[in-house]
Every structure is written in C-alpha cells, then in structure tokens.
Amino acid sequence: MKYRSTRSNTEVTASQAILKGLSDDGGLYVPVEVPKLDKTLEEFSQMDYRQVAYEVMKLFLTDFTEEELKRCIAGAYDSKFDTPEIVPMVKKDGGFYLELFHGSTIAFKDMALSILPYLLTTAARKNHVKNDIVILTATSGDTGKAALAGFADVPGTKIIVFYPKDGVSPIQKRQMVTQRGDNTFVVGVDGNFDDCQTGVKKMFNDKALGKELAEAGYQFSSANSINIGRLTPQVVYYVYAYGQLVKRGELKAGEPMNVVVPTGNFGNILAAYYAKLAGLPIDRLICASNENKVLYDFFVTGEYDKNRQFVLTSSPSMDILISSNLERLIYMIAGCDAEKNARLMAQLSEKGVYQITEDMKKQLAPFYGNYATEKETAGRIKEMFEKEKYVLDTHTAVASAVYEKYKQDTKDTKTTVIASTASPYKFTRSVMNAIDGKYDSMTDFELADELCRISGVTVPRAIEDIRTAPVRHKNTCAVDEMEAMVKSFLRM
C-alpha cells in the first residue's frame, strides 16, 4: 500500500507518510486505493477493540509487520483507558453514542494519539532515521493535550503545541499548561486556531527551516489529523461500532447504518468515509457543524468560503474555518487529479474561497451537512439530561442536535451511531450552564464535583490530576513569532 500526495502524486510508503506528516509539496498523503475489509461483518462482531484495530490497520499500514503493529496496538490501548471495552456504546433517545473519550485526556483524540508515538518511533526505525523527531502541532483544544500525553518523555522525540490563547476551554488549557515531560513545549498564540494551523503548515513547508533543523539534528513530523498515522486508527471506530451493533442484534450483518460526526478539521468523518469505501455498510455520513458552519455551507452550495467571521463557541474543538482534511475528499472527487486539487487549494490560500464543479458535487451524495446554534446545543444538553439523565459534552450535543434535524428533514430511521467525542467533564461550565443557570458562580472544579453528583459519573482521573498540578508552560507569542518560539525551545 503506497500513499500519494494530494498535490503532486508523489508516492511514499505508509511509514514514510507517518514520518513526514505533510508532503514536501504541501499536500496530504492519501492511500493510492482504499483497501477492502478482508474479514466478514460477523467476524468483526466477535472481536474486541484491539482485534478490530489490527484487522483494519494492517490493510492501511502494509509495511509494518504483524508483530510491530500488534505491539503498537497493545501499547496504545491499555490500562490508560478507564474501561476494558476501550470504547463503550450506549443507546440513548434513539441513537447509539460511541463514547470515544475514555482515554487519559478524556477526548476522542486519545484513540488515535495513544498509538501515534508507537507508529512514529517504529516508522523511524524502519527508515533508519537518526534525527530527533519534533512533533509540531496546532490544536483547537483536544489534539494538543492528547499529543502531549502520548509523546511526553518518548525517547528521540520532542513535542511543540500551539493553541489559541483565548480559544480553548479552561479545563483544556489547564490540561495543556500543566503537562509534564522534559521534551514538551506549549505556547498560547494571540490568534485563533486557523492562525495556529496556518503558522504550523508554513513551518512544515519552509525548506530553509527544514535544512536548519536537519543541521541541528531534528526533523518535523505532525500529530494533527493531517498525519495518516492519526487518520488510519480513526477508521477502526466505525468498523468496531458496526460489529458491536451486529453483536447486540441491533443490526443484521449487511444492513446499512448512518453515522453522525461533530466536525471541525474533517478527519473523523473522513475516516468514516474511508470505512464506507472499505466496504462497511454506511449509508449517510452526517456532518455536524457549530456556528462556524463553513462545511454546512460547502455541502449545500459546493462553495468553500472561509471569508467570514470566526465565532468562539462552547464547542471550541470545532471552531475551525479551514478544515484541512477536506482536501483529501476534494482530491478524491476531483478524480484523484493532483493538479486540479492543487489549483483549488491555491485559490483557498490566495482568496479564501473555491468552488467545486457540479460533477464533483454529485459525488458528495453520501454526505449530509447541518449545524447547531449555541442555543440549540445548550438546549440539546438540557433535553438529554432531563429525558435520559445522560450528560453530553458540547461537541456531542452539536452532533445530537444535528441528528434530530436530519431525522426531521429526511424521515430516515436507520440505526445511527453518533461519535461522542469528549467527556462532559472537559467542558463543565458550558455543560452545567446548559442544564441550569444556577451553577454559574461555581469554580471549574466545583462544577466537576456537581456534575458527578447529578450524573452519577465519577470525576475522571484526568480532572483529578490537574486540580493541584503546577503550571509548567507559561509561554505566549504572536502569530509571526511562532518560528522563533520553536527555535528557542530547540536551542537553535
């Protein structure tokens, strides 16, 4: 299995794609062909999460041996998850909530970022890399902490995380700035997530900087979902969820299901699309946006336009106007024409907007886009708590609210899996205020204790750990100072 850049058709192996993160031409790596599942749906229904992970990932990462891949999976999906299932699935109000947040940082990013350090260090050995690998990452809140936790004190690596200083939740920020590990470096940027992401991509594409790094014994790689080492483990979610539905008798093998994904950078829903292309019976891919509804507008009009007001919402991990992984889908619907895709991405970079053709738009038929306002998101949290005594985080609430709209619009009653992407404990203030305004005067940790009391869900270890942890990272910078911060940390 080879991987190809979306902007030049340059081909590399899976391990090389994981190491590089981003292609030298600025493109993203995509599989030359999405492989087909080689186990039956009944077989998947009898497997635990680790077994499904191996059967799916072996198809995408073909230059990893069975022993290497199984070692990566065993190291990733272990006791750091607070449930032996790794990913529980609960039926609430007609939907199946796939709880992807039981890892060490209580967000779905743990699922892929727990395994990425193992994949990356294995890939480095395979390709005889002598340099230290510098993980350079922009985060809208969750990727940063999950990457920091995954790479902390991993030999031969350093990790630098940039986050929007005023654009993450108090708990998300505290999780990052208290991170231990001599190889970790966290910087708050005076700007939004798109500024952070653009700054990181600029450094990746800077040839002179790459040469300087190499001379100092370093090379960049990415922990963002632009790295196929992040994307491939996400395909596993949907295969596992389908198997579980068959096991429970909620689906007959071969019967289609829908998936709803709260979407910012488009990686998680793209992974579901890859699962569909691999042969999993997914019918509709329901893309849920918050008030930064650039993806909803794109699915309706075929025009991607980031020239709009950036809205700070209660679901900050989705506060994104440049959905990087959408490029992988654009490349596919452009007939895998790298030149055509590169032209569209150049228009996005230069003018902030591009328009796809009618023929390309027709290929988006499996996708349905909609969005939830802040009021609708809060309303759905309150409704689910009152109806089911089940507490959604703000991102999952966006997905749940959009699913309700989808059912109204289409009258489609297929069995549906909703990706539940974070613990409500990560966004306690927004969640508790949605349930009842009386909680507004409490501190963040008082809110966590109150959430525990009303929900019966134990306060996660991730929250207990940061109650008294000292702040270790106090760095902030302007957008144009990001490169200087990197060089300072690396003593270049």
JORAHU-V77113 format. One record per pair of residues at least 12 apart in sequence whose ideal C-beta (glycine too) atoms are under 7 Angstrom apart, sorted by sequence separation. I is the first residue (numbers start at 1). J is the second residue. D is the distance in whole Angstrom. If there is no record, write none. Layout:
i->(I,I)
j->(J,J)
d->(D,D)
This chain:
i->(17,57,87,135,147,245,273,287,294,380,1,10,87,120,148,163,259,272,308,403,3,88,147,327,330,10,54,161,242,306,403,429,432,448,7,39,54,86,135,204,269,306,381,384,428,8,12,144,203,377,380,5,7,269,292,327,400,429,432,7,8,54,83,144,292,399,428,432,5,7,53,82,291,377,380,399,428,431,6,11,38,81,238,292,377,380,5,6,81,135,139,141,291,396,445,50,80,133,165,259,290,425,428,5,6,35,50,53,80,132,133,134,135,136,137,138,139,159,165,257,263,377,396,4,35,132,135,158,159,160,161,162,163,164,165,167,256,257,258,263,290,376,396,3,4,132,134,157,163,167,255,256,257,258,259,260,261,262,263,292,334,372,395,396,425,3,50,141,145,152,162,164,254,256,259,261,292,294,333,395,424,3,4,49,141,148,152,153,164,258,260,290,292,295,3,31,152,153,164,289,292,294,372,393,1,2,142,145,153,333,372,393,141,145,148,152,333,371,393,124,144,151,152,164,263,370,392,109,113,117,121,163,234,391,393,394,1,80,109,113,116,117,162,234,237,238,393,425,107,121,370,425,49,110,114,148,231,235,239,370,394,49,77,109,113,117,162,230,234,238,394,423,49,76,162,242,368,393,425,76,107,231,235,105,225,231,235,391,105,239,73,76,225,238,72,75,105,238,304,104,307,14,72,306,307,14,72,305,14,15,305,14,15,304,13,72,303,304,381,385,303,382,140,262,264,302,381,382,68,264,302,381,138,263,265,270,262,264,273,378,266,64,138,265,267,270,1,138,264,265,266,270,302,265,266,314,391,1,313,138,315,63,137,314,136,391,299,136,299,300,105,299,296,295,296,296,147,318,293,317,315,143,287,289,291,314,315,318,143,285,287,290,284,285,286,287,288,289,290,291,131,291,315,134,136,284,288,132,134,137,131,132,133,134,135,136,137,138,131,135,137,290,131,133,135,276,226,226,225,18,19,120,18,19,18,19,116,15,19,290,120,19,113,119,288,15,16,288,15,116,314,116,288,286,314,286,112,115,192,286,112,111,112,140,197,111,193,194,193,194,197,194,284,283,262,262,262,100,262,261,98,260,260,98,260,167,169,168,96,167,87,268,89,167,87,258,89,258,260,257,262,256,257,258,259,260,261,257,260,262,257,259,251,250,245,61,60,57,141,142,57,140,141,241,140,26,56,57,140,53,56,140,22,237,53,56,52,52,52,49,52,44,47,28,44,45,21,29,44,21,22,20,21,41,45,19,37,41,45,22,42,21,41,21,18,18,17,18,42,41,41,14,3,34,37,36,37,34,35,36,37,34,172,171,169,171,169,170,218,171,170,209,216,216,142,199,203,212,199,203,195,190,175,186,178,187,188,189,190,191,186,187,190,187,189,93,175,178,92,174,178,180,178,179,189,93,177,178,179,93,177,92,177,176,30,92,187,28,97,28,30,185,95,95,108,165,108,107,108,107,106,106,98,100,101,106,107,96,98,100,101,106,162,6,95,96,97,98,99,100,101,6,96,98,101,95,97,6,160,9,160,8,7,6,5,7,6,7,7,106,106,134,105,104,82,82)
j->(29,69,99,147,159,257,285,299,306,392,14,23,100,133,161,176,272,285,321,416,17,102,161,341,344,25,69,176,257,321,418,444,447,463,23,55,70,102,151,220,285,322,397,400,444,25,29,161,220,394,397,23,25,287,310,345,418,447,450,26,27,73,102,163,311,418,447,451,25,27,73,102,311,397,400,419,448,451,27,32,59,102,259,313,398,401,27,28,103,157,161,163,313,418,467,73,103,156,188,282,313,448,451,29,30,59,74,77,104,156,157,158,159,160,161,162,163,183,189,281,287,401,420,29,60,157,160,183,184,185,186,187,188,189,190,192,281,282,283,288,315,401,421,29,30,158,160,183,189,193,281,282,283,284,285,286,287,288,289,318,360,398,421,422,451,30,77,168,172,179,189,191,281,283,286,288,319,321,360,422,451,31,32,77,169,176,180,181,192,286,288,318,320,323,32,60,181,182,193,318,321,323,401,422,31,32,172,175,183,363,402,423,172,176,179,183,364,402,424,156,176,183,184,196,295,402,424,142,146,150,154,196,267,424,426,427,35,114,143,147,150,151,196,268,271,272,427,459,142,156,405,460,85,146,150,184,267,271,275,406,430,86,114,146,150,154,199,267,271,275,431,460,87,114,200,280,406,431,463,115,146,270,274,145,265,271,275,431,146,280,115,118,267,280,115,118,149,282,348,149,352,60,118,352,353,61,119,352,62,63,353,63,64,353,63,122,353,354,431,435,355,434,193,315,317,355,434,435,122,318,356,435,193,318,320,325,318,320,329,434,323,122,196,323,325,328,60,197,323,324,325,329,361,325,326,374,451,62,374,200,377,126,200,377,200,455,364,203,367,369,175,369,369,369,370,371,223,395,371,395,394,223,367,369,371,394,395,398,224,366,368,371,366,367,368,369,370,371,372,373,214,374,398,218,220,368,372,217,219,222,217,218,219,220,221,222,223,224,218,222,224,377,219,221,223,366,324,325,325,119,120,221,120,123,123,124,223,123,127,398,229,129,223,229,398,126,127,399,127,229,427,230,402,402,430,403,230,233,310,406,233,233,234,264,322,237,319,320,320,321,324,322,412,414,395,396,398,237,399,399,237,399,402,241,403,312,316,316,245,316,237,419,241,319,240,412,244,414,416,414,419,414,415,416,417,418,419,416,419,421,417,419,415,415,415,232,232,232,316,317,233,316,317,417,317,205,235,236,319,233,236,320,204,419,236,239,236,239,240,240,243,239,243,226,242,243,220,228,243,221,222,221,222,242,246,221,239,243,247,226,246,226,246,227,227,228,228,229,253,253,254,228,228,274,278,278,279,277,278,279,280,278,426,426,426,428,427,429,490,444,444,483,490,492,422,479,483,492,482,486,479,476,462,473,466,475,476,477,478,479,475,476,479,477,479,384,466,469,384,466,470,472,471,472,482,387,471,472,473,388,472,388,473,473,328,390,485,327,396,328,331,489,400,403,419,476,421,421,422,422,422,423,417,419,420,425,426,416,418,420,421,426,482,327,416,417,418,419,420,421,422,328,418,420,423,418,420,331,486,338,489,338,338,338,338,341,341,342,345,460,462,490,462,462,460,461)
d->(4,6,6,6,6,7,6,7,6,7,6,6,6,6,6,6,5,6,7,6,4,7,6,7,6,7,6,6,6,4,6,6,5,5,7,5,6,7,6,6,6,6,5,7,6,5,7,4,7,6,5,4,5,5,7,6,6,6,7,6,6,6,5,5,5,5,4,6,6,3,5,5,5,5,5,7,5,7,4,7,7,5,6,7,5,4,4,5,5,6,6,7,6,7,6,5,6,6,4,6,5,6,6,6,6,4,7,7,5,5,5,5,4,5,5,5,5,6,6,7,5,6,4,7,6,7,7,5,5,5,5,5,6,6,6,6,4,6,5,6,5,5,6,4,6,6,7,6,7,6,7,7,7,5,6,4,7,5,6,7,6,5,5,7,6,6,5,4,7,7,5,6,6,4,7,7,5,5,4,5,6,6,5,6,6,6,6,5,5,6,6,5,6,6,7,6,3,7,5,7,6,7,4,4,6,5,7,4,6,4,6,6,4,5,4,7,7,7,5,7,5,7,6,6,6,5,7,5,4,5,7,7,6,4,6,5,6,7,5,5,6,5,4,6,7,5,5,7,4,7,5,5,7,5,6,5,6,5,6,6,5,4,7,4,5,5,7,7,3,4,7,6,6,4,6,6,6,6,5,4,6,7,5,5,5,6,5,6,5,6,7,6,3,6,6,5,5,7,7,5,4,7,4,5,6,4,6,7,6,5,4,5,7,7,5,6,7,5,6,5,5,5,4,7,6,6,4,6,5,4,5,6,7,7,6,5,6,4,7,4,4,7,4,5,4,6,6,4,7,5,4,6,4,6,5,6,7,4,6,4,7,7,7,6,6,5,6,6,6,7,6,3,4,6,6,5,4,6,4,6,4,7,6,7,7,4,5,7,6,5,7,6,6,5,5,5,7,4,6,6,7,6,5,5,5,5,7,6,7,6,5,5,6,5,6,6,5,7,5,7,6,7,5,5,5,7,5,7,6,5,7,6,6,5,5,6,6,4,6,5,6,7,6,5,5,5,6,4,6,5,7,6,4,6,4,6,5,5,5,5,4,6,6,6,6,7,6,7,6,5,7,5,7,6,4,6,5,6,4,7,6,5,6,5,5,6,6,5,7,6,7,6,6,6,6,7,5,5,6,6,7,6,5,4,5,4,5,7,7,6,6,7,5,6,6,6,5,6,5,5,7,6,5,5,5,5,5,7,6,7,5,6,5,7,5,5,6,6,4,6,6,6,6,5,7,4,7,5,4,5,6,7,3,7,4,6,7,7,4,6,7,6,6,5,6,6,5,4,5,4,7,7,6,6,5,6,5,4,6,5,7,6,6,5,7,7,5,7,6,6,5,7,6,5,7,6,6,6,4,7,5,7,7,4,5,5,4,6,5,5,7,7,7,6,6,6,6,4,7,5,7,7,6,7,7,6,5,6,7,6,7,5,5,7,5,5,5,5,7,6,6,4,7,6,7,6,4,7,7,4,7,4,5,6,7,6,6,7,7,6,7,5,6,6,5,5,5,6,5,6,5,6,7,6,4,5,4,4,6,5,6,5,5,6,7,6,5,4,7,5,5,7,6,6,7,7)
